[in-house]
Amino acid sequence: MNFIQTLLKTNAQRFTAKEYQALMTIAASGGYDYRKAYETQDHRIPYLPSFAQRVEPKLAAIGLSIDSRPANDGSRRKIYSIVTLKENAPDQ
């Protein structure tokens, strides 16, 4: 279990059961991946950009954020991951 999963587990009461399971699925990947890859891994993950917008205030309260970056493959697709906010990041 990585740091992000541990943080989500200790703050599980902030999220609905569906949101929590979806966030744990995203956190389990440990890195960036495409939206469709996450959505096919778990049927509880809705359209990821709208899901991220809905849970972002709850994640910010515990020092996390869903980061999206343009994919470096020449397409217009984005890759997503749950990351810690800079001031809360553990020393690694």
BATIGU-573445 format. One record per residue: residue number from 1; residue in three letters; x, y, z of N, C-alpha, C, CB in turn. Coordinates in steps of 0.05 Angstrom, whole numbers, plus 5000, padded with zeros to 4 digits. Glycine has a CB too. Layout:
<atoms>
{atom NUM; Ala; {X; Y; Z}; {X; Y; Z}; {X; Y; Z}; {X; Y; Z}}
...
</atoms>
This chain:
<atoms>
{atom 1; Met; {5017; 4977; 5000}; {5000; 5000; 5000}; {5018; 5025; 5000}; {4981; 5000; 5025}}
{atom 2; Asn; {5014; 5042; 4981}; {5031; 5066; 4979}; {5020; 5089; 4996}; {5033; 5075; 4949}}
{atom 3; Phe; {5034; 5111; 4997}; {5026; 5133; 5014}; {4999; 5144; 5007}; {5047; 5156; 5011}}
{atom 4; Ile; {4993; 5146; 4982}; {4967; 5157; 4974}; {4944; 5139; 4982}; {4966; 5162; 4943}}
{atom 5; Gln; {4948; 5113; 4979}; {4927; 5094; 4988}; {4923; 5095; 5018}; {4935; 5065; 4979}}
{atom 6; Thr; {4945; 5097; 5033}; {4943; 5100; 5062}; {4928; 5125; 5070}; {4971; 5100; 5074}}
{atom 7; Leu; {4934; 5147; 5057}; {4920; 5172; 5062}; {4890; 5170; 5056}; {4933; 5195; 5047}}
{atom 8; Leu; {4884; 5157; 5034}; {4856; 5153; 5026}; {4842; 5135; 5047}; {4853; 5141; 4998}}
{atom 9; Lys; {4855; 5115; 5055}; {4843; 5096; 5074}; {4837; 5109; 5101}; {4862; 5072; 5079}}
{atom 10; Thr; {4855; 5126; 5111}; {4851; 5139; 5136}; {4829; 5161; 5134}; {4876; 5152; 5146}}
{atom 11; Asn; {4823; 5170; 5110}; {4803; 5191; 5106}; {4779; 5181; 5090}; {4815; 5215; 5092}}
{atom 12; Ala; {4774; 5155; 5092}; {4753; 5143; 5076}; {4725; 5155; 5082}; {4752; 5113; 5081}}
{atom 13; Gln; {4721; 5164; 5107}; {4695; 5175; 5114}; {4688; 5200; 5099}; {4695; 5180; 5144}}
{atom 14; Arg; {4707; 5213; 5086}; {4701; 5238; 5071}; {4687; 5232; 5044}; {4727; 5253; 5066}}
{atom 15; Phe; {4689; 5207; 5035}; {4680; 5200; 5008}; {4657; 5180; 5010}; {4703; 5187; 4992}}
{atom 16; Thr; {4640; 5179; 4989}; {4620; 5158; 4988}; {4634; 5132; 4982}; {4598; 5165; 4966}}
{atom 17; Ala; {4621; 5110; 4985}; {4633; 5084; 4980}; {4642; 5082; 4951}; {4614; 5061; 4987}}
{atom 18; Lys; {4626; 5091; 4933}; {4633; 5090; 4904}; {4657; 5107; 4898}; {4608; 5099; 4887}}
{atom 19; Glu; {4658; 5132; 4909}; {4680; 5149; 4904}; {4706; 5137; 4916}; {4675; 5177; 4917}}
{atom 20; Tyr; {4704; 5126; 4940}; {4727; 5114; 4953}; {4739; 5091; 4937}; {4720; 5104; 4981}}
{atom 21; Gln; {4722; 5073; 4927}; {4732; 5051; 4911}; {4744; 5060; 4885}; {4709; 5031; 4906}}
{atom 22; Ala; {4732; 5080; 4873}; {4743; 5091; 4848}; {4771; 5104; 4853}; {4724; 5111; 4835}}
{atom 23; Leu; {4773; 5119; 4874}; {4799; 5132; 4881}; {4820; 5111; 4888}; {4795; 5151; 4904}}
{atom 24; Met; {4813; 5090; 4902}; {4832; 5069; 4908}; {4841; 5055; 4883}; {4820; 5049; 4928}}
{atom 25; Thr; {4824; 5051; 4864}; {4832; 5039; 4838}; {4852; 5057; 4824}; {4807; 5034; 4820}}
{atom 26; Ile; {4847; 5083; 4823}; {4866; 5101; 4810}; {4892; 5102; 4825}; {4853; 5130; 4809}}
{atom 27; Ala; {4891; 5102; 4852}; {4916; 5103; 4868}; {4932; 5078; 4866}; {4909; 5109; 4897}}
{atom 28; Ala; {4919; 5055; 4862}; {4932; 5029; 4860}; {4951; 5028; 4836}; {4912; 5007; 4859}}
{atom 29; Ser; {4945; 5043; 4815}; {4962; 5041; 4791}; {4990; 5052; 4797}; {4949; 5057; 4768}}
{atom 30; Gly; {4992; 5071; 4815}; {5018; 5082; 4823}; {5031; 5100; 4803}; {5036; 5059; 4828}}
{atom 31; Gly; {5017; 5107; 4782}; {5028; 5125; 4762}; {5006; 5137; 4744}; {5049; 5111; 4745}}
{atom 32; Tyr; {5015; 5148; 4723}; {4996; 5160; 4704}; {4986; 5140; 4684}; {5009; 5184; 4689}}
{atom 33; Asp; {4960; 5142; 4677}; {4949; 5124; 4657}; {4926; 5140; 4643}; {4938; 5098; 4670}}
{atom 34; Tyr; {4917; 5129; 4620}; {4896; 5141; 4605}; {4869; 5138; 4619}; {4895; 5129; 4577}}
{atom 35; Arg; {4851; 5156; 4614}; {4824; 5156; 4625}; {4810; 5129; 4620}; {4807; 5179; 4614}}
{atom 36; Lys; {4811; 5121; 4595}; {4797; 5096; 4588}; {4808; 5071; 4603}; {4798; 5091; 4558}}
{atom 37; Ala; {4834; 5072; 4608}; {4846; 5049; 4623}; {4835; 5047; 4651}; {4877; 5053; 4624}}
{atom 38; Tyr; {4831; 5070; 4664}; {4819; 5070; 4691}; {4790; 5062; 4690}; {4822; 5098; 4704}}
{atom 39; Glu; {4775; 5073; 4670}; {4747; 5067; 4669}; {4741; 5038; 4662}; {4734; 5085; 4647}}
{atom 40; Thr; {4759; 5025; 4648}; {4755; 4996; 4642}; {4764; 4978; 4666}; {4769; 4988; 4617}}
{atom 41; Gln; {4782; 4988; 4682}; {4790; 4973; 4706}; {4768; 4970; 4726}; {4814; 4986; 4719}}
{atom 42; Asp; {4752; 4990; 4729}; {4731; 4990; 4750}; {4706; 5004; 4739}; {4741; 5004; 4776}}
{atom 43; His; {4684; 4990; 4739}; {4659; 5001; 4729}; {4648; 5024; 4746}; {4638; 4980; 4726}}
{atom 44; Arg; {4659; 5027; 4771}; {4649; 5048; 4789}; {4661; 5075; 4781}; {4657; 5042; 4817}}
{atom 45; Ile; {4681; 5076; 4764}; {4693; 5101; 4756}; {4677; 5113; 4733}; {4723; 5098; 4748}}
{atom 46; Pro; {4664; 5135; 4738}; {4649; 5148; 4716}; {4668; 5163; 4697}; {4627; 5167; 4727}}
{atom 47; Tyr; {4658; 5179; 4680}; {4674; 5196; 4663}; {4694; 5211; 4680}; {4657; 5216; 4645}}
{atom 48; Leu; {4720; 5205; 4677}; {4740; 5214; 4696}; {4743; 5245; 4699}; {4767; 5204; 4687}}
{atom 49; Pro; {4742; 5261; 4678}; {4744; 5290; 4683}; {4721; 5301; 4701}; {4743; 5305; 4656}}
{atom 50; Ser; {4697; 5292; 4697}; {4675; 5301; 4714}; {4677; 5290; 4743}; {4648; 5294; 4702}}
{atom 51; Phe; {4687; 5265; 4745}; {4691; 5253; 4771}; {4713; 5268; 4786}; {4700; 5223; 4768}}
{atom 52; Ala; {4734; 5275; 4772}; {4756; 5291; 4785}; {4746; 5318; 4795}; {4779; 5295; 4765}}
{atom 53; Gln; {4729; 5331; 4779}; {4718; 5357; 4787}; {4701; 5354; 4812}; {4702; 5369; 4764}}
{atom 54; Arg; {4686; 5332; 4814}; {4668; 5327; 4837}; {4683; 5321; 4863}; {4649; 5304; 4831}}
{atom 55; Val; {4705; 5306; 4861}; {4719; 5298; 4886}; {4743; 5316; 4892}; {4728; 5269; 4883}}
{atom 56; Glu; {4750; 5334; 4875}; {4773; 5351; 4879}; {4773; 5366; 4906}; {4776; 5371; 4857}}
{atom 57; Pro; {4750; 5379; 4914}; {4751; 5393; 4940}; {4756; 5373; 4964}; {4724; 5407; 4945}}
{atom 58; Lys; {4745; 5349; 4962}; {4749; 5330; 4984}; {4778; 5320; 4984}; {4730; 5305; 4980}}
{atom 59; Leu; {4790; 5317; 4961}; {4818; 5309; 4959}; {4837; 5331; 4969}; {4826; 5301; 4930}}
{atom 60; Ala; {4830; 5356; 4962}; {4847; 5378; 4970}; {4847; 5381; 5001}; {4837; 5405; 4957}}
{atom 61; Ala; {4825; 5374; 5014}; {4824; 5376; 5043}; {4843; 5357; 5056}; {4796; 5370; 5052}}
{atom 62; Ile; {4851; 5335; 5043}; {4870; 5316; 5055}; {4898; 5317; 5041}; {4859; 5288; 5053}}
{atom 63; Gly; {4902; 5338; 5024}; {4928; 5341; 5012}; {4933; 5326; 4987}; {4948; 5334; 5031}}
{atom 64; Leu; {4912; 5318; 4972}; {4915; 5303; 4947}; {4901; 5318; 4925}; {4904; 5275; 4950}}
{atom 65; Ser; {4908; 5310; 4900}; {4895; 5322; 4877}; {4896; 5302; 4854}; {4910; 5348; 4869}}
{atom 66; Ile; {4877; 5303; 4836}; {4878; 5286; 4812}; {4891; 5304; 4790}; {4849; 5277; 4802}}
{atom 67; Asp; {4915; 5296; 4782}; {4931; 5311; 4763}; {4926; 5299; 4735}; {4961; 5310; 4770}}
{atom 68; Ser; {4922; 5317; 4716}; {4920; 5309; 4688}; {4941; 5323; 4671}; {4891; 5314; 4677}}
{atom 69; Arg; {4953; 5308; 4654}; {4974; 5319; 4637}; {4969; 5310; 4608}; {5002; 5310; 4646}}
{atom 70; Pro; {4978; 5326; 4589}; {4976; 5316; 4561}; {4994; 5291; 4557}; {4983; 5338; 4541}}
{atom 71; Ala; {4983; 5272; 4543}; {4999; 5248; 4537}; {5021; 5255; 4517}; {4981; 5225; 4526}}
{atom 72; Asn; {5044; 5243; 4521}; {5066; 5249; 4503}; {5067; 5229; 4480}; {5093; 5247; 4519}}
{atom 73; Asp; {5044; 5227; 4466}; {5043; 5208; 4444}; {5032; 5221; 4418}; {5025; 5184; 4451}}
{atom 74; Gly; {5031; 5248; 4419}; {5021; 5262; 4395}; {4991; 5264; 4393}; {5032; 5249; 4371}}
{atom 75; Ser; {4977; 5251; 4411}; {4948; 5253; 4410}; {4939; 5276; 4428}; {4934; 5226; 4419}}
{atom 76; Arg; {4913; 5281; 4429}; {4903; 5302; 4447}; {4893; 5290; 4473}; {4881; 5317; 4433}}
{atom 77; Arg; {4899; 5265; 4478}; {4889; 5251; 4502}; {4906; 5260; 4526}; {4891; 5221; 4499}}
{atom 78; Lys; {4894; 5256; 4550}; {4908; 5263; 4574}; {4912; 5238; 4591}; {4892; 5284; 4591}}
{atom 79; Ile; {4932; 5239; 4608}; {4937; 5218; 4627}; {4932; 5229; 4655}; {4967; 5207; 4625}}
{atom 80; Tyr; {4923; 5212; 4673}; {4913; 5220; 4700}; {4927; 5204; 4722}; {4883; 5217; 4702}}
{atom 81; Ser; {4930; 5217; 4745}; {4941; 5203; 4768}; {4933; 5219; 4793}; {4972; 5200; 4767}}
{atom 82; Ile; {4932; 5206; 4816}; {4928; 5220; 4841}; {4956; 5227; 4852}; {4911; 5203; 4862}}
{atom 83; Val; {4960; 5252; 4858}; {4986; 5262; 4868}; {4982; 5277; 4894}; {5000; 5279; 4847}}
{atom 84; Thr; {5003; 5279; 4910}; {5002; 5295; 4934}; {5007; 5325; 4927}; {5023; 5285; 4955}}
{atom 85; Leu; {4995; 5342; 4942}; {5001; 5370; 4939}; {5030; 5375; 4949}; {4981; 5388; 4954}}
{atom 86; Lys; {5044; 5393; 4938}; {5073; 5397; 4943}; {5079; 5400; 4973}; {5083; 5421; 4929}}
{atom 87; Glu; {5063; 5415; 4988}; {5070; 5420; 5016}; {5065; 5396; 5034}; {5054; 5443; 5026}}
{atom 88; Asn; {5049; 5376; 5024}; {5043; 5353; 5040}; {5058; 5328; 5031}; {5014; 5347; 5039}}
{atom 89; Ala; {5075; 5331; 5011}; {5089; 5307; 5000}; {5109; 5296; 5020}; {5103; 5315; 4974}}
{atom 90; Pro; {5110; 5270; 5023}; {5130; 5258; 5041}; {5157; 5259; 5029}; {5122; 5229; 5048}}
{atom 91; Asp; {5177; 5260; 5045}; {5205; 5259; 5035}; {5211; 5231; 5025}; {5225; 5268; 5057}}
{atom 92; Gln; {5219; 5230; 5000}; {5225; 5204; 4988}; {5253; 5204; 4976}; {5205; 5197; 4967}}
</atoms>
